[in-house]
């Protein structure tokens, strides 16, 4: 077995929590059950990794087997990576028969026609997800196995989840190979990002159904109140108002757990509103800006704004429609009247 393969397997084993090493090796399936029985999983991880390498040498492991172990590790611990969502598009709406063998062959052929030194590994899972691992090299260097890109593609859907390596120049090659292999002609980033791959899937596959406001905030009753009484109302806990905020939050965000979204962005186009006498703007041109949101749990953060008194309830659709807007990215681009007021397609 090559020394670089042995070292890569050793480092992969060292990343796994000791109590779960046996479980991942069983998922890998490269070592027999009899070989696994010889391993002492109660010793320090460095010794366990050395014993695993010795068994892999007996089986003549190569980089392909090592890459499969790495995919299994990243599938189990997928939240350790940052995932971006991409949406592909084709001209026709008819569903085509998907052949996994043709997909793999075309993907490999397209990528290797552009760059010879790449290691491409596939693994299929029961939810129709195809995990692809690509380790990138250069014309003069072997692939760097420690900085690969990971792709999760669900067949018969236009959605692709990509966790890239530090080599940003490889992303166009990866996207081109995906489009050709899956018979699409366009691919765009959806401006959604998260460590939680399952949360991103919940959003784009509509497993998370978010409600949207069709009403305007209602003012508090009793607008004409004497100053002394108004002060008392501000100081005292307003139970009915808290109940209203809670009810509106439930209507907008639902009562269940929210997908863990960490990043979203869109482009905003709006007009300045000012006193005509001030004559601030000579030309009435729209103001355009890029709005970015980031948080360890973006949707939960938005949900907490109204109860915390940092925003009125219900929240503006400019905030609550972030997942919905990204999920309907191409529809918005094609039908420019169907997005909330103030938006332009990203």
SVG drawing of the C-alpha trace seen along z (x, -y; Angstrom):
<svg xmlns="http://www.w3.org/2000/svg" viewBox="-59 -73 64 87">
<polyline fill="none" stroke="black" stroke-width="0.4" points="0.0,0.0 1.3,-3.5 2.6,-5.5 0.4,-8.5 -2.7,-6.2 -1.7,-4.7 -1.2,-8.2 -4.5,-9.4 -6.4,-6.4 -4.6,-6.9 -5.5,-10.6 -9.2,-9.8 -9.4,-7.3 -7.9,-9.9 -10.7,-12.3 -13.4,-9.8 -14.5,-9.8 -13.0,-6.6 -16.4,-5.2 -17.6,-5.4 -14.5,-4.1 -15.9,-0.5 -19.2,-1.7 -17.7,-3.7 -15.3,-0.9 -18.3,1.5 -20.1,-1.0 -16.9,-1.2 -17.0,2.6 -13.4,2.8 -12.2,4.8 -13.8,8.1 -15.6,8.8 -12.8,11.1 -10.3,8.4 -12.4,5.9 -12.5,8.4 -8.7,8.2 -8.8,4.5 -8.7,3.2 -11.0,0.2 -10.3,-0.7 -6.7,-1.8 -5.6,-5.3 -6.7,-6.4 -3.2,-6.7 -2.7,-3.0 -6.1,-2.1 -5.2,-4.0 -1.9,-2.2 -3.6,1.2 -6.3,0.2 -3.5,-0.8 -1.8,2.6 -5.1,4.4 -5.6,2.1 -2.1,3.1 -3.1,6.7 -6.0,5.9 -3.9,3.7 -6.0,0.6 -5.6,-2.1 -6.7,-5.8 -10.2,-4.8 -10.9,-2.8 -9.5,-5.5 -11.7,-8.1 -14.8,-6.0 -13.9,-6.0 -13.6,-9.7 -17.1,-10.1 -18.6,-7.9 -17.0,-10.1 -18.3,-13.3 -21.8,-11.7 -21.9,-10.9 -20.4,-14.2 -21.7,-16.4 -22.3,-19.4 -18.5,-19.9 -18.6,-21.3 -20.1,-24.4 -22.6,-23.6 -23.9,-25.8 -27.0,-25.2 -27.0,-25.3 -30.0,-25.0 -29.8,-23.7 -32.3,-24.4 -33.1,-22.7 -35.2,-23.9 -37.8,-21.1 -40.0,-20.2 -40.3,-16.5 -38.6,-14.1 -35.9,-12.0 -34.9,-8.5 -31.8,-8.8 -29.1,-6.2 -26.5,-6.3 -23.9,-4.5 -24.2,-7.1 -24.1,-9.9 -20.8,-8.7 -19.2,-8.0 -20.2,-11.4 -19.2,-13.3 -15.8,-11.6 -15.2,-12.2 -16.1,-15.8 -13.9,-16.6 -10.9,-14.6 -11.1,-16.2 -10.4,-19.5 -8.0,-18.3 -6.2,-15.0 -4.9,-14.9 -8.2,-14.4 -9.5,-11.7 -13.2,-11.1 -15.2,-8.9 -18.9,-8.1 -21.1,-6.6 -24.8,-6.1 -27.2,-6.4 -30.7,-5.1 -32.4,-8.5 -31.4,-8.8 -28.4,-10.9 -25.2,-10.5 -22.2,-11.7 -19.2,-12.7 -15.8,-13.4 -13.3,-15.2 -9.6,-15.7 -7.9,-18.2 -4.4,-18.3 -2.7,-20.3 -1.1,-19.4 2.2,-18.8 1.0,-17.7 -1.0,-14.8 -4.4,-15.4 -4.4,-16.9 -6.5,-14.4 -6.7,-16.7 -8.6,-19.5 -11.3,-17.8 -14.7,-19.1 -17.9,-17.3 -21.1,-17.2 -24.4,-15.8 -26.8,-15.4 -30.3,-14.0 -31.2,-12.4 -34.4,-13.6 -34.1,-17.0 -32.4,-20.2 -30.7,-20.8 -27.0,-20.2 -25.3,-20.8 -21.6,-21.6 -18.9,-21.9 -15.9,-23.3 -12.2,-23.1 -10.1,-26.2 -9.4,-26.1 -12.2,-28.3 -10.9,-28.0 -12.2,-24.4 -15.8,-25.3 -16.6,-26.2 -15.2,-22.8 -17.3,-21.1 -20.5,-22.9 -19.9,-22.2 -19.4,-18.5 -22.6,-18.4 -24.7,-20.1 -23.4,-17.9 -23.8,-14.6 -27.4,-15.5 -28.5,-17.0 -29.1,-20.6 -27.9,-23.8 -27.7,-26.3 -26.6,-26.3 -26.8,-29.2 -26.0,-29.6 -29.1,-30.0 -27.5,-32.3 -28.2,-29.9 -25.4,-28.5 -25.3,-26.4 -23.4,-23.7 -26.7,-21.8 -27.1,-19.9 -30.4,-18.5 -31.8,-21.9 -30.9,-23.1 -32.6,-20.0 -35.7,-20.8 -35.9,-24.2 -35.3,-23.4 -37.3,-20.2 -40.2,-22.0 -40.1,-19.6 -40.2,-22.8 -43.4,-24.8 -43.2,-28.4 -46.2,-30.6 -46.2,-34.2 -48.1,-37.3 -51.1,-38.5 -52.0,-41.2 -50.6,-44.3 -49.6,-44.8 -52.5,-46.0 -51.9,-49.0 -52.5,-48.7 -56.0,-49.6 -56.6,-52.9 -54.4,-55.2 -55.6,-58.4 -54.4,-57.7 -53.4,-60.3 -49.6,-60.5 -49.7,-59.1 -51.7,-56.1 -49.5,-55.5 -46.4,-55.4 -48.1,-52.8 -48.9,-50.7 -45.3,-50.9 -44.0,-49.8 -46.6,-47.1 -46.5,-43.7 -48.9,-43.7 -50.2,-40.2 -52.5,-40.5 -49.7,-42.0 -47.3,-39.2 -50.0,-36.7 -50.6,-38.5 -46.8,-38.4 -46.7,-34.7 -49.7,-34.0 -48.3,-35.9 -44.9,-34.2 -46.6,-30.8 -48.5,-31.7 -45.3,-32.9 -42.7,-30.4 -44.8,-27.5 -44.6,-25.6 -42.0,-23.0 -38.2,-23.2 -36.8,-25.5 -34.2,-24.5 -30.7,-25.6 -29.9,-28.2 -26.7,-30.2 -26.3,-32.5 -28.6,-34.1 -28.4,-37.1 -30.5,-39.0 -30.3,-42.2 -32.6,-45.0 -33.9,-47.7 -36.0,-50.5 -36.6,-54.2 -35.6,-57.0 -38.5,-58.8 -37.7,-62.4 -39.3,-65.8 -39.5,-67.3 -38.5,-70.7 -35.1,-69.3 -34.3,-68.3 -31.8,-65.6 -31.9,-63.6 -31.5,-65.2 -32.5,-62.0 -35.1,-59.5 -33.0,-56.4 -33.5,-53.3 -31.2,-52.6 -29.6,-49.1 -27.7,-47.2 -26.7,-43.6 -28.3,-42.5 -26.5,-39.7 -27.7,-37.8 -25.5,-35.5 -26.1,-33.8 -25.5,-30.5 -29.3,-29.9 -30.7,-32.6 -34.4,-31.6 -34.5,-31.2 -32.8,-34.6 -35.5,-36.2 -38.2,-34.4 -36.9,-35.9 -36.9,-39.5 -40.5,-40.3 -40.7,-38.6 -37.4,-40.4 -39.0,-43.7 -36.5,-44.4 -39.0,-44.4 -42.8,-44.8 -45.0,-41.7 -45.5,-40.4 -42.1,-40.7 -41.7,-42.2 -41.9,-39.8 -38.5,-41.1 -37.2,-39.0 -39.6,-36.1 -39.5,-35.2 -35.7,-34.5 -36.1,-30.6 -39.1,-31.0 -37.3,-33.5 -34.2,-31.3 -36.2,-28.2 -38.1,-29.8 -34.9,-31.5 -35.6,-30.7 -39.3,-31.4 -38.6,-34.8 -36.2,-35.5 -38.7,-34.5 -41.9,-36.1 -40.7,-39.4 -44.0,-40.3 -44.3,-37.5 -41.8,-38.5 -42.4,-40.8 -42.3,-44.5 -38.8,-45.8 -37.1,-42.7 -35.3,-42.1 -34.0,-38.7 -30.5,-37.9"/>
</svg>
